[in-house]
Amino acid sequence: MSGLTIPEFLALASALLALSIFGVLTRRNFILLLIAIEIGMNAAILNFIYFAAFPLCAGHSALSGQAIAVVTIGFAATEVAVGLAIVLALNRLKGTTNVAESTELKL
Amino acid sequence: MVPLAPALAFVSISFVGRRWPKGEWGGWIAVVAAGFSMVVSVLIALGEMGAPGTYTDVSYTWFNLPGSPGAFPNGFRLVIGTLVDPISALMLLVVTVVGFLVMLYSIGYMHHDRGLPRYYAELSLFLTAMIGLVLSDNLLEFFLFWELVGVCSYFLIGFYYEKPSAASAAKEAFIVTRVGDVLFLAGIFVYFATYATSGPAGGWAANGFLFAYGNAPFLAGVLGGNSFLLTVAGLFIVAGAAGKSAQFPLHVWLPDAMEGPTTVSALIHAATMVAAGVYLLAVTSLFLGFTSLDLLVIVAIGGFTTFFAATMAVVNPDIKRVIAYSTISQLGYMVLAIGVGGAMLGLFHLFTHAFFKALLFLAAGSVIHAIGTQDLFKMGGLRKTMRLTSAAFLVGGLALAGIPPFGGFWSKDDILSAAVQAAEAHAAYWPFVVLAFAAVYLTAYYIFRVWFLTFSGDAVRDPSLPAAHEGGWVMQVPLIALSVFAVVAGLFVFVPSFQTLLQPFGVAVAGIPPTYTSTDLALSAISVVLAGAGIATAYALWGGGRVYELAPRSAARPIRQLLLERYYFKAAYDAIGRRGIYTLARVADFVDRYVIDGTVHGLERAMGAVSDRLRRAQTGVVSDYAAYVVAGLLFVFVVLLLVGPYVVNAWGGG
């Protein structure tokens, strides 16, 4: 495994997560929000792939982390599909994709 | 089977009585049920007479608590059962015979009243409870029925509930007897604490407090080690009995209980329920045993009450209240008898007293029914219009005064001679025995004062009263029957088979052996002379329609006032109630309103304020929620960073 050392890699993943959180907290456009969430998930997936190279105990293959990554990508795709569907429906209903204007979650 | 009939009557009258006016709103059901019980009881009593020395105990375990090692090794078994032995057979006779006659009399006496289904249902329930009490085979079951008769008494005293005096009298009766009941319960607790772990079969109290012959020696054996606790338990039992039997100082409720219908006074407050206290004492002394200090207290209460109540009866202008005081006084004799060791003598007096006192009440009821007043000074001359009633009252009066051969003589005389015998052994008894003798004179005086005021003379003193007449046959038959009993009940002692009912067996009661037929002639002569003197005094002052007036400046006036005010006991209790209890209640109210409610309301307000703030956080905007999630995560991270190392160390590293 050449390239990144563990601290370097952790810094990369944390930066990605921070970017995502920043996006989630500041963006008001629903689509941008979804993109920010995707970035956060990718930060997590990156962790799986990286640490899969250091099997901690016998019986763990390097493939298990990568398999989880693939499955998570699949989940992320479906999640985005659902998210986009909500955006479309919301847009049709309100004529805007600004999250601050839809307060339906309030009880 | 005996209590079942009135129980069925209670249930059926409760449901159908209201729709059945022709059957006196269920009255006849009650009469038939009581009659059935009476027949069965007589059969039981005859059976007991036929086979002396046997008793039948049928008991079922209600529930069983397993024991645990240590303080409570034997567990606890609660049993429900019936015990038929001579004394309960005797009591059964009293309860059901008087019960039946009173029920029959009620048909005529209560005819004009409203709310009759309630009356007959409650009376039937009372009869059920009283029979259950008599047949109980253990102390806890006894207590259960004891409370039940108490509550029936409360209902029936307050029968005319729209009258404030009746309602308050019912409350008073309930509360005062409750004082006794609580102490009685405390006595049961002490017995349990003392005897749950020791004694035959691994603890008498743990095995259901069974009344069984043979307990008394056992408890007496334990007495060496636990005599203090046994004394305390005995005193609590005495207090319970004093509450129920209206003994000093818990006597105040009985005269006021006269607010109920006269029939109720006859059945509950003369013949049966008030006698339950005496019965309790008798049962306790036979089955469990009292210590010598307990006995002294019993003698003191009994002897003092006989005299104390009799003095109040002397001046009272109300026909029923005089008889009520006389009941208290006679119950005092029974208590005295138990105190001097003659439990069976007490029960014998209970037996005779039940008949002649019920007779007096029913005769008084006839008078009240006829002319509608209870004021002795308005009556007079009723001998002419109410021959039967006047004769019945005379018989009852002679029996009460203790003139031979009427019922009261034999039993009262036995008690007095036993008391004198006991006093010769224990000098401390003397004052109370002397008081009991003095009460003989007073008793004869006050009851004949009533008779002369009511029946002698030429005419009714208050002309506005309606013309007197006798009640119908339903009222006359019980009067005649009870008159017969009042005469012969005392003579029963000479019937050998009846004597078996008065014979405790298994254990000889400490002190005086029961001697029923042999009496001290000199003592009998003294008591008869005293009674005769009482009657003579009454005749001199009130006979032939005279009304005795105290001289205006007489020294006796303040005394009379004191007696009329009942030695200010009621006033004192009221004052205690008003000052003490109300103050306590006010403090409790304050605590409730400001401390407890204040805390609750304060919490409520605080919660409201907090949730009001929190509500604003719920904006419904997704980004805000996301921010909360992140904040929460950060918080968890920070906590883990700060605390985590310590936790890991605490778990032993890793």
Boltz contact constraints between the chains, C-beta under 6 A:
constraints:
  - contact:
      token1: [A, 21]
      token2: [B, 630]
      max_distance: 6.0
  - contact:
      token1: [A, 24]
      token2: [B, 626]
      max_distance: 6.0
  - contact:
      token1: [A, 25]
      token2: [B, 627]
      max_distance: 6.0
  - contact:
      token1: [A, 99]
      token2: [B, 622]
      max_distance: 6.0
  - contact:
      token1: [A, 99]
      token2: [B, 623]
      max_distance: 6.0
  - contact:
      token1: [A, 100]
      token2: [B, 621]
      max_distance: 6.0
  - contact:
      token1: [A, 103]
      token2: [B, 620]
      max_distance: 6.0
  - contact:
      token1: [A, 103]
      token2: [B, 621]
      max_distance: 6.0
  - contact:
      token1: [A, 105]
      token2: [B, 620]
      max_distance: 6.0
  - contact:
      token1: [A, 106]
      token2: [B, 618]
      max_distance: 6.0
  - contact:
      token1: [A, 106]
      token2: [B, 620]
      max_distance: 6.0
